[in-house]
Amino acid sequence: MIPELGQFALILALVLAGAQAFFGIFGAARGDLRWQAVVRPAVAGQFVLISTAIGALVHAFVSFDFSVLYVASNSNSALPTFYRVAALWGAHEGSLLLWAWILAAWTLAVAIASRNLPASFASRVMGVLGFVSFGFLLFTVATSNPFERIFPVPADGRDLNPVLQDPALAIHPPMLYMGYVGFSVAFAFACAAMLEGKLDQVWAKWTRPWTTMAWSFLSVGIALGSWWAYYELGWGGYWFWDPVENASFMPWLVGTALIHSLAATEKRGVFKSWTLLLAILAFSLSLLGTFLVRSGVLTSVHSFAADPTRGLFILGFLIIVIGGALALYAWRAPMLKSPAGFEATAREAFLLYNNIFLVVAAAMVFVGTLAPLIADALGITPLSVGSPYFDRLFPMLMLPLGALVSVGIHAAWKRGQLGNNRRRILVGLGVAVLCGLTLVYAVYGPGKALTPLGMVLGVWIIVSSLFDPIDRLRRRLTLPRAVLGMTLAHIGLGVGVLAISTVESYSVERDAAIAPGESLVLGRYAYRFDSIKPIEGPNYDGVRAVVTVLRDGEPVALLHPEQRNYWVQRSTLTEAGIASRWNTDLFVALSKEVGGGRWSVRAQLRPFIDWVWLSAALMALGGVLAVSDRRYRARAAASEPAVAQGSAAEAT
Amino acid sequence: MSRFLIPAAIFLALAGVLYVGVVHSPNKSTMQSALLGKPVPDFNLPVLGKPGMTLTKAQLDGRPWVLNVWGTWCVACREEHATLLEIGRQNALPLVGLSWKDEDEAALDWLSQLGNPYSVVAVDHDGRTAIDFGVYGAPETFFIDAGGRVQYRHVGPMTPEVWEREFLSRVPRGGLP
């Protein structure tokens, strides 16, 4: 009964989404206030209904209702409660439901926060969001119903995919979706502006906090996924250029470009049509990410199980939403005029360079990810470009970007001259060269060709970010959260560059077969295999080893790598043993028993790998701080023209 | 007007590619394997139903052969079994089964009940050889050439079309040595 209730709620939500789209867009077009008045109640109702559907599905999972196909496919009576709730988004149908729910939540937030916006504009924004929601709900109800029953009812479920049974992965999809779906707000703002035929600096001011918030969520989501792959899959790295990873990275790159171009549009009224295009692009890539992961078009673990009708549906949806937005763009963007002129060394120019590098990087990832698909469509033998392509090209784009950040961060709007900031640039570069080269040649020893460059750039970005806030403090000026947030995010970038340079250059790893009592030596460290014994978990059994890590003969860490066999899905999973120290990770993964009591073991030293994820956290924190800045909270600010360019606003 | 149309044009081209990708489902199962074109990983596995015997890579070198990864617990393997029986009857290529993470008894039962299409079945209890081959899930089928190199990988149930197009077509003209 309850699952049917959930399904019914979902269908009602679909109807409301249709009403929201129709009355939102056409109500504004006709200038009919009664039509527009339908929109907000529809948004609220939709949120309540989709929440009801989510509740119904959670109830089915928690109460072991294996008569629901989705529950039977993705849980088991031995599955712990926490994962029975997280199993909600463990597969296709539930993920879509989560997507729709998060969209409803974002739309509700927009409905509440847009009361100060002009009525017709707010109505159009919510109308566009309603249209997106309608598409997703229709897709869910028509092709991917999570409430489908199964008869005869199985005695037990097939269990959640064991690789998903992990706390970080349980919260990774909601975070990622908060980011993906959050870009729909920027998209809706862009579409509404194009429908109105008007885009001014106030528009950019409204759009910025939403975009930055979505970007922050996406940063956290990507970092969580990467962290999970590190310790759960036993791969021992932080990024593998896997199609699914790339699918989330492309919207992030374009989203990063978008938050920077929005800043220029807000402050100087420039890049209007470019900003619109980026807003469309960021959300399009989010949709495409969902499409690639969910349709099985790209090689994925379950590509043969994918349903072509689903792929076609999403493709049709993509064509209507993205194609429609781009057609609107082709029609309206030529009418937008940007005030002419800024120096090639002004802040606008640096933001433009930043955008070029980020968008080219996104395009590079895009081509690399879709190469197999394009080759297939052209009838060439399927090929996969693999990580060598990305590893070679990506630093070539990111290292110049790092230098641009370090220089451009000092530039002033419009008439910025590098000469005015010569001291800051030279001091920053001097400190960076000194620290970077010390790190390379005195602390770690020479690494790869790009190592010194990466180290110097990382330090340079951090030092450059600090000039402005320190200057403000010294002059006893206020330090607005927007500036603080930007500084933090840029420091995060610098930390990320440093961490990646270190881990790429100085990681050591060794595979060997050793028996209990024997050791594996990695530089100053020795991994001593002490013992191994069987273990039993709630839905798996396996073995756990005890490995002592010694540094110069002194024990420094105790690791417990595991090998788990999940009963229901018959899969073997590696739980790596990791000891995180501030400057390095000691990592050991247990592979297989090779006979004679010997186990094949992979041991690694990964310096500063945790700082890669920390850098993402810093960026996200910076984004959240910037969003909480006073000028976004001020009620009246929404309706006044954006002329208040005090020194605080000037810098952001 | 013109330059503002460029994004829409690029998108349309992309949509076309994606459309082909979705509709062209047979090619979808051509998973890229890191092994394509590379030598078969070494293995030394017990032979199902023949205690004491082992199958190694060296025994198979010198002629093309096909490796099919299966398990009795795998529904899609049951689906492809009829096709495999037909392939076994053709006897065009040696079909080597890899009993993946399975009980020997269950595997033998399965073969006696449904018929045995394989020339020989190797047993991979802990799934290590399958991992060396980069197997994602059962069933998967590999074509290995006379030089011992993996030339093709099919993911998912085998179908007569795939067999004709991707496997038989790779056998050198003039038949087998």
Interface residues (C-beta under 8 A of the other chain):
Chain A: S273 L277 I280 L281 S284 F291 S295 G296 V297 T299 V301 H302 S303 F304 A305 A306 P308 G311 L312 L315 L318 I319 I322 G323 L326 A327 Y329 A330 A333 P334 L370 P372 L373 I374 D376 A377 P382 L383 S384 R570 T572 K592 E593
Chain B: M1 F4 L5 P7 A8 F11 L12 A15 G16 V17 L18 Y19 V20 G21 V22 V23 H24 S25 N27 K28 S29 T30 M31 Q32 G71 W73 A76 K101 D126 G127 R128 Y136 G137 V155 G156 P157
